């Protein structure tokens, strides 16, 4: 089973427990349909706008065994507040560059 670390939006953490992220990861559903079930080794926030802590947190999860780094749907799709992260593209590009082949990047969960 592959290991994944999930980065979520700080603005939604008080409204969302991440349950759907964990269920999709465990069951290999949603964004995890291609990877199959994964073990979540970390569940952290981006650190707040503009998300400049996302890169060091992605690196930390890789150091702790993550083979996949996931930017959750609260960032990319705006779930559950229907407001996608205005910094998502910059965060995605920075994380992708930092991973540089060390891990797979997925930019949604469910």
BELDA-V388318 format. One record per backbone hydrogen bond with DSSP energy under -0.5 kcal/mol. NH is the residue of the N-H (numbers start at 1). CO is the residue of the C=O. E is the energy in kcal/mol with one decimal. If there is no record, write none. Layout:
nh=(NH	NH)
co=(CO	CO)
e=(E	E)
This chain:
nh=(2	4	5	6	7	8	8	12	13	13	15	16	22	23	24	25	26	27	28	29	31	32	33	34	36	38	39	40	41	41	42	44	46	51	53	54	57	58	59	60	61	62	63	64	65	66	67	68	69	70	71	72	72	75	76	77	78	79	82	83	85	88	91	92	93	94	95	96	97	98	99	100	102	104	106)
co=(37	39	68	42	70	6	44	9	9	10	12	12	18	19	20	21	22	23	24	24	109	29	30	31	32	25	2	38	4	39	4	6	8	48	46	51	53	54	55	56	57	58	59	60	62	61	3	3	104	5	106	7	70	72	72	73	73	73	78	78	75	85	87	88	89	90	91	92	93	94	95	96	99	67	69)
e=(-0.6	-2.9	-2.5	-2.8	-3.4	-0.5	-3.0	-0.9	-0.6	-0.8	-1.9	-1.5	-2.3	-2.6	-2.6	-2.2	-2.8	-2.7	-1.1	-2.2	-2.2	-2.2	-1.7	-0.5	-2.4	-2.6	-2.8	-0.5	-3.1	-0.6	-0.9	-2.4	-1.7	-3.1	-1.1	-1.9	-1.9	-2.3	-2.5	-2.1	-1.9	-1.9	-2.3	-1.2	-1.9	-2.8	-2.8	-1.5	-3.1	-2.9	-2.9	-2.8	-0.7	-1.4	-1.7	-2.4	-1.3	-1.2	-2.3	-1.1	-2.4	-1.5	-2.6	-3.3	-2.5	-2.2	-2.8	-2.8	-2.2	-2.1	-2.2	-1.6	-3.3	-2.5	-2.4)
